[in-house]
Amino acid sequence: MLIVLQYEAWKGGAKDIALSRFLGIFSIFKSATSGHTGSLGAISKQEVENVFFGDDKNVKDKSVEAAIVIILENGKLHKGDLAHSNKLNKNPSRGLGDTRAPGAAQGSHR
């Protein structure tokens, strides 16, 4: 909840709060497919410039960090409890995150 409070304070005007206090990673991701499902990949610098800044020649900083600030300033906060909503697991059909083969756990892989 502290992270949410820090973000709300930052969005409210307390720009002295470092973004790293409430951001986990400084990247923007998009779905490899055209929907809201599928694997995610980081967008390219060209995509950042085209989507967030267009042909505006007056913008000096067209970095990913500047695009993240645009998202944070104009976006909507979605609160949720990931620990109790089963959203921590990225793909439950892939075995609940257990990457070990069944035989490897018992030592029969030799």
C-alpha positions, 0 to 999 in steps of 0.5 A: 500500500505504501507504493500506491501512496507514493505514486498518488503523492507523485501524481498529485505534484510531489515530483521530488519522489523518485520513480524508482520508489514505486516502479519495479522496472523502467520498460514498456511492454506490449503483447506479441499478439494484438489482444490483451493476452499473449507473451509480452515483449519490450517495445523498441525505441522507434515505437516509443518515439512514434507512439508517445511523441510522434513527429513533434520536433520540440520534444528533446527527451524521447526516452523510455523514461519520458514515455513512462512519465507520460503513462504515469501522469495520464494513466489510471491507477488500478489497485488490486491484491495480486497475492490473493487473486491468483494473478502472480502466476503468469500462466497457470496452464504451464504448471504453476511456475514449476520448471522442473521435470517430474523425473528430475525431482526424483533423481531418475533423469540419469 
